[in-house]
């Protein structure tokens, strides 16, 4: 994911992490205004004053195209941002500011699902009066078919959970090859009921049911790989134009959408014009100037940078149009204990004590764009955040303690190590952050040689279990607001992948950790689960398998006529379904 926020690329990289772990900022990620999220803030919401009204055209200015606009192929969290205007799902995210926005709520379904005693079976009932853009009724069979087609190889790219969670999912190849048989673990006893049978308990299934694979698709209208050109809408807007694979999307009202069946989407504008492939500086300049149609414009994937924030400075009008969000995301230093000297716990602890988070934060863009971290889980209750700092470094590092630990570990004269990083200018895994780490460790007697790799090569190397570097910059974002999509992909030993993308950088395979992950997965009480995730994070943290560095903060401008800006702790970015331009 870029500094612009969570996006589809962040999500696409996780396909191998199939047990728990989506999307995304252009279409998927989370956290709200600082005051709403429990941080210090002015209490003023960004955007124009006045009550929101229906009408007008909303313009969306983005860097990344909204490509693969097929619900099977999209990898989004909470239904995504632009996608959620067209695709409704069984459940969705609560469209409210801050922490309230981390809740999963009903969408097409009457509730968030009814589990059996051990959470291996989930039953959903559809609301009355649900219709597609052509006026035909939405049925449970359409949802079953929509999910099944996401298993087709030619429609790959979506969230991987169902392949792992559904009974028979690992071998299913989709409806184009099954001869009409379908997937037996999805049953539709009547047009309004759908039942899922899982191969293991999954108390967080309602979160997965927010993803676009749960959008209904009428079988008679399925055109395979061409479906993305005109998917059949179940939401408040329909696609009337899709040029250059999502580079220019035009959405207009779906006259058969009934707001009485949809408590989440406001659908104020009459039309939404999505234009992508734009340079980030151009986007921010257009939003700043806000002339013509740009007065009613937003971005769902482009952050303000340090220089732009400095330019805004004391300009109260511009500052009043900046929204602040926090997505569930961690930037960290990763160790591979299979590579010397990182097999020595004292070395890992020494580096943990030596890190200067102030210099790292500055390299990441400053305190307005990054918050220091000592825990792997983000500082939000929904993720199970439990405070700890096992290796205190203060604000600027503790080189004396680091030297002591190095001596205890057999390196009284210091040592030389290599730090692998990306050459991409993303202020997360980039040269600036790597250099800040290098300088901090030098004060502790650790000489750091920097290995900068082009971004694709960097990602291939850090996720390759056979060639994972001993020491590298890394990052991870949540597919939904919970500890599960943080801790399971990174620390569950059963998710170690030796012949594909492996995210368990330490290749930790601790039976006690694996067992606790399974026990927490059985819980449908999400508050109780959160406490367990936090305790597990603290326990794993004692092993110094990584050094948490910072959580990014998202700062984004809106046009001067934009009203009703809502930024939740689920996505961290403006919720396009709430915006008014009148």
PECOR-V811839 format. One record per residue. N is the residue number from 0. RES is the residue in three letters. PHI is phi in degrees with one decimal (999 if undefined). PSI is psi in whole degrees, -180 to 180 (* if undefined). D_FIRST is the distance of its C-alpha to the first C-alpha in Angstrom with 2 decimals. Layout:
n=(N/N)
res=(RES/RES)
phi=(PHI/PHI)
psi=(PSI/PSI)
d_first=(D_FIRST/D_FIRST)
//
This chain:
n=(0/1/2/3/4/5/6/7/8/9/10/11/12/13/14/15/16/17/18/19/20/21/22/23/24/25/26/27/28/29/30/31/32/33/34/35/36/37/38/39/40/41/42/43/44/45/46/47/48/49/50/51/52/53/54/55/56/57/58/59/60/61/62/63/64/65/66/67/68/69/70/71/72/73/74/75/76/77/78/79/80/81/82/83/84/85/86/87/88/89/90/91/92/93/94/95/96/97/98/99/100/101/102/103/104/105/106/107/108/109/110/111/112/113/114/115/116/117/118/119/120/121/122/123/124/125/126/127/128/129/130/131/132/133/134/135/136/137/138/139/140/141/142/143/144/145/146/147/148/149/150/151/152/153/154/155/156/157/158/159/160/161/162/163/164/165/166/167/168/169/170/171/172/173/174/175/176/177/178/179/180/181/182/183/184/185/186/187/188/189/190/191/192/193/194/195/196/197/198/199/200/201/202/203/204/205/206/207/208/209/210/211/212/213/214/215/216/217/218/219/220/221/222/223/224/225/226/227/228/229/230/231/232/233/234/235/236/237/238/239/240/241/242/243/244/245/246/247/248/249/250/251/252/253/254/255/256/257/258/259/260/261/262/263/264/265/266/267/268/269/270/271/272/273/274/275/276/277/278/279/280/281/282/283/284/285/286/287/288/289/290/291/292/293/294/295/296/297/298/299/300/301/302/303/304/305/306/307/308/309/310/311/312/313/314/315/316/317/318/319/320/321/322/323/324/325/326/327/328/329/330/331/332/333/334/335/336/337/338/339/340/341/342/343/344/345/346/347/348/349/350/351/352/353/354/355/356/357/358/359/360/361/362/363/364/365/366/367/368/369/370/371/372/373/374/375/376/377/378/379/380/381/382/383/384/385/386/387/388/389/390/391/392/393/394/395/396/397/398/399/400/401/402/403/404/405/406/407/408/409/410/411/412/413/414/415/416/417/418/419/420/421/422/423/424/425/426/427/428/429/430/431/432/433/434/435/436/437/438/439/440/441/442/443/444/445/446/447/448/449/450/451/452/453/454/455/456/457/458/459/460/461/462/463/464/465/466/467/468/469/470/471/472/473/474/475/476/477/478/479/480/481/482/483/484/485/486/487/488/489/490/491/492/493/494/495/496/497/498/499/500/501/502/503/504/505/506/507/508/509/510/511/512/513/514/515/516/517/518/519/520/521/522/523/524/525/526/527/528/529/530/531/532/533/534/535/536/537/538/539/540/541/542/543/544/545/546/547/548/549/550/551/552/553/554/555/556/557/558/559/560/561/562/563/564/565/566/567/568/569/570/571/572/573/574/575/576/577/578/579/580/581)
res=(UNK/UNK/UNK/UNK/UNK/UNK/UNK/UNK/UNK/UNK/UNK/UNK/UNK/UNK/UNK/UNK/UNK/UNK/UNK/UNK/UNK/UNK/UNK/UNK/UNK/UNK/UNK/UNK/UNK/UNK/UNK/UNK/UNK/UNK/UNK/UNK/UNK/UNK/UNK/UNK/UNK/UNK/UNK/UNK/UNK/UNK/UNK/UNK/UNK/UNK/UNK/UNK/UNK/UNK/UNK/UNK/UNK/UNK/UNK/UNK/UNK/UNK/UNK/UNK/UNK/UNK/UNK/UNK/UNK/UNK/UNK/UNK/UNK/UNK/UNK/UNK/UNK/UNK/UNK/UNK/UNK/UNK/UNK/UNK/UNK/UNK/UNK/UNK/UNK/UNK/UNK/UNK/UNK/UNK/UNK/UNK/UNK/UNK/UNK/UNK/UNK/UNK/UNK/UNK/UNK/UNK/UNK/UNK/UNK/UNK/UNK/UNK/UNK/UNK/UNK/UNK/UNK/UNK/UNK/UNK/UNK/UNK/UNK/UNK/UNK/UNK/UNK/UNK/UNK/UNK/UNK/UNK/UNK/UNK/UNK/UNK/UNK/UNK/UNK/UNK/UNK/UNK/UNK/UNK/UNK/UNK/UNK/UNK/UNK/UNK/UNK/UNK/UNK/UNK/UNK/UNK/UNK/UNK/UNK/UNK/UNK/UNK/UNK/UNK/UNK/UNK/UNK/UNK/UNK/UNK/UNK/UNK/UNK/UNK/UNK/UNK/UNK/UNK/UNK/UNK/UNK/UNK/UNK/UNK/UNK/UNK/UNK/UNK/UNK/UNK/UNK/UNK/UNK/UNK/UNK/UNK/UNK/UNK/UNK/UNK/UNK/UNK/UNK/UNK/UNK/UNK/UNK/UNK/UNK/UNK/UNK/UNK/UNK/UNK/UNK/UNK/UNK/UNK/UNK/UNK/UNK/UNK/UNK/UNK/UNK/UNK/UNK/UNK/UNK/UNK/UNK/UNK/UNK/UNK/UNK/UNK/UNK/UNK/UNK/UNK/UNK/UNK/UNK/UNK/UNK/UNK/UNK/UNK/UNK/UNK/UNK/UNK/UNK/UNK/UNK/UNK/UNK/UNK/UNK/UNK/UNK/UNK/UNK/UNK/UNK/UNK/UNK/UNK/UNK/UNK/UNK/UNK/UNK/UNK/UNK/UNK/UNK/UNK/UNK/UNK/UNK/UNK/UNK/UNK/UNK/UNK/UNK/UNK/UNK/UNK/UNK/UNK/UNK/UNK/UNK/UNK/UNK/UNK/UNK/UNK/UNK/UNK/UNK/UNK/UNK/UNK/UNK/UNK/UNK/UNK/UNK/UNK/UNK/UNK/UNK/UNK/UNK/UNK/UNK/UNK/UNK/UNK/UNK/UNK/UNK/UNK/UNK/UNK/UNK/UNK/UNK/UNK/UNK/UNK/UNK/UNK/UNK/UNK/UNK/UNK/UNK/UNK/UNK/UNK/UNK/UNK/UNK/UNK/UNK/UNK/UNK/UNK/UNK/UNK/UNK/UNK/UNK/UNK/UNK/UNK/UNK/UNK/UNK/UNK/UNK/UNK/UNK/UNK/UNK/UNK/UNK/UNK/UNK/UNK/UNK/UNK/UNK/UNK/UNK/UNK/UNK/UNK/UNK/UNK/UNK/UNK/UNK/UNK/UNK/UNK/UNK/UNK/UNK/UNK/UNK/UNK/UNK/UNK/UNK/UNK/UNK/UNK/UNK/UNK/UNK/UNK/UNK/UNK/UNK/UNK/UNK/UNK/UNK/UNK/UNK/UNK/UNK/UNK/UNK/UNK/UNK/UNK/UNK/UNK/UNK/UNK/UNK/UNK/UNK/UNK/UNK/UNK/UNK/UNK/UNK/UNK/UNK/UNK/UNK/UNK/UNK/UNK/UNK/UNK/UNK/UNK/UNK/UNK/UNK/UNK/UNK/UNK/UNK/UNK/UNK/UNK/UNK/UNK/UNK/UNK/UNK/UNK/UNK/UNK/UNK/UNK/UNK/UNK/UNK/UNK/UNK/UNK/UNK/UNK/UNK/UNK/UNK/UNK/UNK/UNK/UNK/UNK/UNK/UNK/UNK/UNK/UNK/UNK/UNK/UNK/UNK/UNK/UNK/UNK/UNK/UNK/UNK/UNK/UNK/UNK/UNK/UNK/UNK/UNK/UNK/UNK/UNK/UNK/UNK/UNK/UNK/UNK/UNK/UNK/UNK/UNK/UNK/UNK/UNK/UNK/UNK/UNK/UNK/UNK/UNK/UNK/UNK/UNK/UNK/UNK/UNK/UNK/UNK/UNK/UNK/UNK/UNK/UNK/UNK/UNK/UNK/UNK/UNK/UNK/UNK/UNK/UNK/UNK/UNK/UNK/UNK/UNK/UNK/UNK/UNK/UNK/UNK/UNK/UNK/UNK/UNK/UNK/UNK/UNK/UNK/UNK/UNK/UNK/UNK/UNK/UNK/UNK/UNK/UNK/UNK/UNK/UNK/UNK/UNK/UNK/UNK/UNK)
phi=(999/-85.3/-66.4/-70.3/128.5/-63.2/-149.8/-64.5/-70.6/-57.7/-80.7/-62.1/-76.0/-106.1/-58.5/-77.2/-87.0/-95.7/-90.2/-155.8/171.6/999/115.5/128.5/-85.8/-60.1/-148.4/-156.9/-109.0/-158.1/150.0/-111.1/-53.7/-58.7/-69.9/-71.6/-91.3/90.6/-98.5/-67.0/-164.3/-78.9/88.0/-88.2/-82.4/-69.0/107.2/-70.6/-79.8/104.3/-70.6/-66.9/-133.9/-79.3/120.7/85.9/-117.7/-95.4/-102.6/-115.2/-109.6/-128.3/-82.3/-93.3/-63.6/-84.7/-78.2/53.0/-80.3/-125.3/-59.5/-71.3/-96.9/-74.1/-114.0/-131.3/-109.6/68.6/92.7/83.7/-104.5/-60.4/-56.8/-70.8/-77.2/-110.2/-110.7/-92.4/-129.4/-57.9/-128.0/-153.5/-83.6/-71.7/-87.2/-135.0/-64.8/59.5/-62.5/-60.3/-79.7/-86.7/-81.7/-91.1/-133.8/-66.6/-127.2/-73.1/-86.8/-78.4/-151.7/-87.4/112.2/-111.5/-86.2/-80.9/-61.1/-110.3/60.3/-101.7/-138.9/-127.1/-118.1/-126.2/-119.0/-79.3/-70.1/-79.3/80.2/-80.8/-138.5/-81.8/-63.3/-93.1/89.7/-76.8/-73.8/-87.8/-120.4/-64.5/-64.5/-68.3/-69.4/-57.4/-66.4/-60.3/-67.7/-61.8/-69.0/-70.5/-86.1/-68.1/-59.1/-74.3/-119.3/-73.7/124.8/-79.3/-59.5/-90.8/-60.2/-64.7/-61.6/-89.7/-87.3/-74.5/-59.0/83.2/-65.7/-65.5/-109.1/-75.4/-115.7/96.3/-72.2/-76.1/-122.7/-93.4/65.2/85.6/-71.5/80.4/-98.2/-65.1/-82.5/-119.7/-118.4/-122.1/-66.6/-157.3/-64.2/-117.2/-124.0/-139.1/-125.9/-112.0/-111.9/-102.9/-85.6/-155.3/-61.8/-141.6/-68.2/-102.6/-54.5/-57.4/-69.3/-66.2/-69.7/-84.7/-78.3/-66.5/-61.0/-90.5/-77.7/-71.1/-132.4/-71.2/-55.2/-67.2/-102.2/-73.9/-114.2/63.7/-67.5/-91.8/-60.0/-62.7/-68.4/-150.6/-66.3/-79.8/-76.3/-114.4/-104.9/-74.3/-129.3/-120.4/-82.4/-110.2/-153.3/-141.8/-100.5/53.2/53.4/90.1/-67.7/-134.5/-111.2/-120.9/-116.7/-128.1/-60.6/-91.0/-67.1/-97.6/-73.3/-113.1/-61.8/-70.1/-97.8/-136.1/-82.4/-97.0/-90.7/-83.2/52.8/-73.7/-67.4/-78.8/-143.7/-128.8/-113.3/-103.6/-120.5/-125.2/78.8/-95.8/-69.0/-58.3/-64.3/-66.9/-58.6/-67.0/-67.6/-64.8/-68.3/-63.1/-68.9/52.7/-100.8/58.2/-61.4/-68.9/-65.3/-111.6/-120.1/-139.8/-127.4/-110.2/-144.8/-123.8/-85.5/-80.2/-99.1/-56.3/-64.9/-69.3/-64.7/-65.9/-67.1/-64.4/42.0/-94.2/-72.8/-62.9/-64.7/-69.9/-59.5/-72.5/-108.9/-101.3/-97.0/-114.9/-142.0/-130.6/-87.8/-69.6/-153.0/-134.0/-106.3/-152.1/-90.9/-106.7/-110.2/-110.2/-65.7/-82.8/-113.1/-69.9/-91.3/-79.2/-76.2/-94.9/-57.5/-64.3/-66.1/-63.7/-66.7/-61.8/-62.9/-61.2/-73.7/-80.5/-63.7/-104.3/-70.6/-64.7/-68.9/-65.0/-60.4/-61.7/-67.8/-83.8/118.6/101.3/-66.4/-73.0/-117.7/-155.6/-121.4/-62.4/-130.9/-121.6/-120.2/-73.2/-74.8/-64.5/-81.9/-139.3/-58.3/-59.3/-86.6/87.7/-50.7/-128.5/-64.6/-161.2/-149.7/-69.2/-131.8/-56.7/-118.9/64.1/-79.5/-125.0/94.1/-127.1/-63.1/-64.8/-64.5/-62.8/-62.3/-60.9/-68.2/-63.0/-63.2/-62.8/-87.9/99.0/-127.0/-65.1/-102.1/82.2/-158.9/-118.0/-133.9/-113.9/-109.7/-93.2/-147.2/-91.0/-89.7/-65.6/-85.5/-108.9/58.9/-128.5/-114.2/-96.1/-57.0/-60.3/-69.0/-60.4/-66.2/-62.7/-65.3/-55.9/-68.4/-66.4/-71.8/-60.2/-65.6/-100.2/85.3/-107.9/-86.6/-110.8/-92.2/-94.1/-114.9/-93.9/-122.3/-53.7/-56.6/-64.0/-65.2/-61.3/-64.9/-61.1/-72.0/-70.4/-99.9/-95.5/-60.4/-80.2/-131.2/-59.3/-60.9/-74.9/-155.0/-155.8/-78.6/-149.1/-160.3/-154.1/-126.2/-88.7/-79.3/-160.4/-77.1/-161.2/-72.3/-57.7/-73.4/-93.2/-83.8/-65.8/-64.1/-90.4/-126.9/-81.4/-63.2/-76.5/-98.2/-65.8/-113.0/-93.6/-128.4/-167.5/-74.6/-112.8/-101.9/-80.8/-60.4/-84.9/49.3/-71.8/-135.9/-97.5/-55.0/-69.3/-65.4/-59.4/-65.9/-66.7/-58.8/-65.1/-66.9/-66.1/-62.0/-76.9/-80.2/-99.0/-82.9/-68.7/-67.2/-65.9/-62.7/-58.8/-63.1/-68.8/-63.7/-63.3/-64.6/-68.0/-57.9/-62.9/-66.4/-64.2/-59.3/-63.6/-84.3/52.4/-86.0/-158.3/-121.2/-59.6/-109.7/-161.5/-105.6/-71.8/-119.1/-103.9/-121.6/-136.9/-83.8/-125.9/-63.7/-68.1/-98.7/-76.2/-124.0/62.6/-79.7/-121.7/-130.5/-98.4/-77.9/-86.4/-103.7/75.0/-133.1/-51.7/-88.8/-63.7/-73.9/-104.4/-73.8/-121.2/-116.3/-124.4)
psi=(141/173/-12/-17/179/143/-179/-27/-36/-40/-39/-24/-3/14/-28/-19/78/5/-47/146/*/143/31/80/-41/-28/14/-7/-156/141/158/-173/148/-38/-38/-27/8/8/170/137/170/-19/-9/132/143/159/171/154/165/156/137/145/160/149/169/178/127/128/135/122/112/158/-49/131/150/68/170/52/58/130/-25/-32/-17/139/98/158/131/19/-4/-173/-79/-43/-34/-9/-22/-36/117/153/174/-45/171/-180/150/122/70/161/151/-143/-32/-25/0/-4/143/137/164/151/-90/-27/161/-19/-174/9/145/113/158/-172/-36/16/31/-3/131/131/134/144/131/152/163/152/17/131/153/177/-21/4/-6/152/146/129/164/-30/-31/-36/-43/-47/-40/-41/-45/-39/-19/-11/-12/136/-36/-8/31/165/-17/-177/142/-3/-44/-31/-33/-34/-40/139/126/-3/-33/-23/-5/140/9/168/-17/-13/-3/3/25/3/-42/-180/118/-22/2/115/137/90/-22/172/-10/1/139/135/131/133/121/154/-7/159/136/92/-16/22/-37/-29/-42/-32/-2/-14/154/-14/-20/9/141/142/118/123/-38/-20/2/123/25/-129/-15/-2/-32/-23/-34/74/148/121/138/-2/-168/-13/153/155/122/-13/136/95/141/50/53/3/-35/110/135/124/137/168/139/107/-14/0/133/113/-19/-18/-1/99/-9/-43/128/-37/55/-50/153/-30/147/124/109/116/126/-179/20/149/140/-40/-36/-43/-50/-33/-42/-40/-37/-49/-41/49/147/-136/-22/-15/-26/45/154/171/145/4/10/119/159/141/178/-44/-40/-38/-36/-37/-36/-43/-121/14/99/-35/-46/-43/-32/-8/13/123/142/133/158/113/155/95/143/134/134/163/128/140/143/99/-5/-6/126/146/15/-2/-10/113/-32/-36/-45/-40/-39/-45/-39/-41/-29/-19/137/97/-24/-45/-34/-45/-43/-40/-27/0/-2/171/-18/-21/0/143/133/147/139/-1/154/-40/143/158/63/138/-38/-28/-6/21/126/118/138/156/85/-24/73/129/-3/-161/-26/13/159/79/-30/-45/-38/-44/-39/-45/-36/-42/-43/-30/3/14/63/-22/17/-172/169/132/166/132/121/136/172/151/-3/140/69/-3/26/-57/24/174/-36/-46/-41/-40/-38/-40/-45/-46/-38/-42/-27/-37/-19/8/17/116/124/120/131/131/100/129/146/147/-44/-43/-38/-48/-40/-41/-44/-23/7/110/-28/-23/21/129/161/-23/118/159/141/177/158/140/156/143/-19/164/86/163/-21/-53/-1/-54/-36/-50/-29/-30/-1/116/-24/-9/6/125/120/-14/31/-157/116/123/-10/81/-33/-5/43/128/72/116/-34/-40/-46/-43/-40/-38/-43/-40/-41/-36/-21/-17/130/-9/99/-28/-43/-39/-40/-42/-38/-39/-41/-42/-38/-40/-46/-40/-46/-36/-25/-22/-4/51/-9/167/104/134/-61/159/129/154/137/127/119/139/153/157/160/-18/4/132/163/56/121/126/114/165/3/-48/-29/0/164/133/109/-22/-10/-12/142/147/8/*)
d_first=(0.00/3.76/6.73/7.71/6.39/5.40/5.96/8.05/6.25/4.61/8.26/10.04/9.58/11.71/14.82/16.96/16.47/19.06/20.83/18.63/14.96/11.23/9.05/8.18/8.88/10.53/12.19/11.59/10.82/13.46/16.02/18.78/20.86/21.88/25.42/24.65/22.42/25.24/24.30/26.59/26.53/29.01/29.19/28.83/26.40/24.73/26.19/29.72/32.64/34.74/34.62/32.22/34.14/33.72/33.64/32.10/29.07/25.51/23.43/19.63/18.12/14.62/12.76/11.51/14.53/15.04/15.99/17.60/19.23/21.07/20.81/21.07/18.09/15.59/13.21/13.23/14.12/17.44/18.11/15.24/15.98/17.77/18.54/20.33/22.79/24.08/23.54/25.09/24.68/26.95/25.16/22.52/21.06/23.56/23.02/23.95/22.80/21.55/22.50/24.61/21.58/20.48/23.49/23.64/26.52/28.53/27.75/29.94/31.45/34.03/32.26/29.24/31.19/34.22/33.80/36.72/37.87/35.35/32.32/32.63/33.67/32.22/34.23/33.25/35.65/34.77/35.91/38.86/38.64/35.26/35.32/33.38/33.48/36.75/38.39/38.53/37.86/34.69/35.74/34.46/35.11/32.56/29.86/31.04/30.90/27.44/26.16/28.30/27.10/23.49/24.99/26.11/24.65/24.53/22.34/19.78/16.06/16.42/16.14/18.25/20.22/23.35/24.07/24.33/25.85/28.45/31.75/31.99/28.37/27.73/30.43/30.19/29.48/29.49/32.29/32.84/34.23/35.71/38.89/38.39/38.39/35.04/33.35/36.03/33.73/33.10/36.45/37.52/41.05/41.36/39.50/37.99/37.13/34.47/34.42/31.82/33.02/30.58/31.36/30.44/30.19/26.99/27.51/24.09/24.77/24.85/21.10/20.54/23.10/20.77/18.68/19.82/21.64/24.20/24.98/28.55/29.35/33.06/34.09/36.51/33.83/31.36/31.03/28.64/25.99/27.37/26.91/23.67/25.89/27.78/26.71/29.37/28.32/28.93/27.36/28.67/27.60/28.18/26.73/29.33/27.36/24.40/24.44/22.52/20.33/18.97/19.10/21.92/22.48/25.57/26.24/29.66/31.32/32.14/35.74/36.03/33.29/35.21/33.78/36.20/34.16/30.81/30.63/26.92/26.38/28.42/28.19/29.82/29.24/31.38/28.88/25.14/24.19/20.57/20.07/16.96/16.37/17.18/16.44/14.69/17.92/20.01/18.34/18.90/22.36/23.34/22.37/24.26/27.29/27.26/30.05/31.23/28.77/25.97/27.79/26.63/23.00/19.61/15.95/13.42/10.28/11.55/12.05/15.21/15.24/17.99/20.44/20.22/20.70/23.64/25.10/25.04/26.91/29.95/29.74/30.30/29.85/26.33/25.41/26.67/24.13/21.02/19.31/17.67/15.36/13.93/11.45/12.19/9.85/11.15/10.79/13.77/16.15/16.90/20.44/21.93/25.48/26.87/26.68/29.27/29.51/26.68/29.05/30.97/29.95/31.61/29.30/26.19/27.92/28.95/25.46/24.44/27.38/26.87/23.40/23.61/21.01/22.42/21.67/18.15/17.60/19.22/17.02/13.92/15.71/18.45/19.35/18.49/14.73/14.67/17.05/18.52/18.24/20.89/19.98/17.26/17.38/16.32/19.40/20.03/23.03/21.43/19.42/22.71/22.11/25.04/25.46/26.21/26.21/27.89/27.75/28.33/27.31/28.02/26.20/26.88/27.38/30.60/31.60/35.06/33.89/31.55/34.54/36.68/34.32/34.07/37.87/38.13/35.84/38.07/36.47/38.83/38.24/34.44/32.31/29.93/26.49/23.60/20.00/17.45/14.37/12.28/13.99/11.03/11.68/8.55/10.86/9.11/10.10/12.16/15.97/16.68/15.49/17.17/20.27/20.50/20.55/23.09/25.34/25.41/26.38/29.00/30.89/31.25/32.62/29.55/28.98/25.40/24.96/21.56/20.25/17.63/16.27/14.71/11.07/12.24/15.13/13.30/11.26/14.62/16.52/14.73/14.79/18.35/20.91/23.62/22.05/19.61/20.16/22.16/19.94/16.33/13.31/10.76/8.45/8.60/8.35/11.48/12.64/15.39/16.92/18.80/19.10/19.32/15.73/15.13/18.33/19.40/16.74/16.76/20.50/22.46/24.51/25.13/21.52/21.84/21.42/23.54/23.18/19.58/16.11/17.04/14.89/18.04/17.80/21.20/22.70/24.30/26.85/28.86/31.14/31.30/27.52/27.42/30.41/29.05/25.88/28.36/30.55/27.88/26.77/30.33/30.15/30.01/30.59/27.00/28.28/30.10/27.15/25.03/27.68/27.70/23.94/24.33/27.34/25.66/22.78/25.56/27.52/24.83/23.98/27.55/26.84/24.49/22.11/19.26/19.19/17.06/16.13/14.52/12.81/10.98/13.07/12.42/15.32/16.04/19.33/21.42/24.50/27.84/29.18/26.36/27.68/26.70/23.18/21.92/18.75/18.62/17.32/15.88/13.39/13.43/13.95/17.19/18.67/19.94/22.70/24.42/24.64/28.05/29.07/32.76)
//
